[in-house]
Amino acid sequence: MDVTGVAALATYLSRAQTYNDVGYAVLDMSMDAMKMEGAGVAQMISSAPGMELSVNPSVGGNFDMSI
């Protein structure tokens, strides 16, 4: 392999490594965003009973039983 071939190969490998690094960085940012959204959904689900009572305060507050 001549000098220009080695230089071209080095350039190609460097560029491929840069593309991989950028891809991993974007994936990492996407995963962080999904974790934050998941935490928000979990928080919203945990606060759902209080939200239901604020909409319908008389529903589910009493239990009537007769035999």
C-alpha positions in Angstrom: 0.0 0.0 0.0 1.5 3.4 -0.9 1.6 6.5 1.2 -1.6 8.0 -0.2 -3.5 4.7 0.5 -2.4 4.8 4.1 -3.4 8.4 4.5 -6.8 7.7 2.9 -7.3 4.8 5.2 -6.4 6.8 8.2 -8.7 9.6 7.2 -11.5 7.1 6.6 -11.0 5.4 10.0 -10.9 8.8 11.8 -14.1 9.9 10.1 -15.8 6.6 11.0 -14.8 6.9 14.6 -16.1 10.5 14.7 -19.5 9.3 13.3 -19.6 6.5 15.9 -18.9 9.0 18.7 -21.6 11.4 17.5 -24.1 8.5 17.2 -23.4 7.3 20.7 -23.7 10.9 22.0 -27.1 11.3 20.3 -28.2 7.9 21.7 -27.1 8.9 25.2 -29.1 12.2 25.0 -32.1 10.3 23.8 -31.9 7.8 26.6 -31.6 10.6 29.1 -34.7 12.3 27.7 -36.7 9.0 27.9 -35.6 8.5 31.5 -36.9 12.0 32.3 -40.2 11.3 30.5 -40.6 8.0 32.3 -40.0 9.7 35.7 -42.7 12.3 34.8 -45.2 9.6 33.8 -44.5 7.7 37.0 -45.1 10.8 39.0 -48.3 11.6 37.1 -49.6 8.0 37.7 -48.8 8.2 41.4 -50.7 11.4 41.8 -53.7 10.1 39.8 -55.9 9.2 42.9 -55.7 12.8 44.2 -56.5 14.1 40.8 -59.6 12.0 40.5 -60.9 13.2 43.9 -60.3 16.8 42.8 -62.6 16.2 39.8 -65.2 14.0 41.5 -64.9 14.7 45.3 -68.0 12.7 46.2 -67.1 9.6 44.3 -65.3 6.8 46.2 -65.1 8.6 49.5 -67.7 6.4 51.3 -68.5 2.7 51.3 -72.1 1.8 51.9 -72.8 -1.8 52.9 -76.1 -3.5 53.7 -76.8 -7.2 54.5 
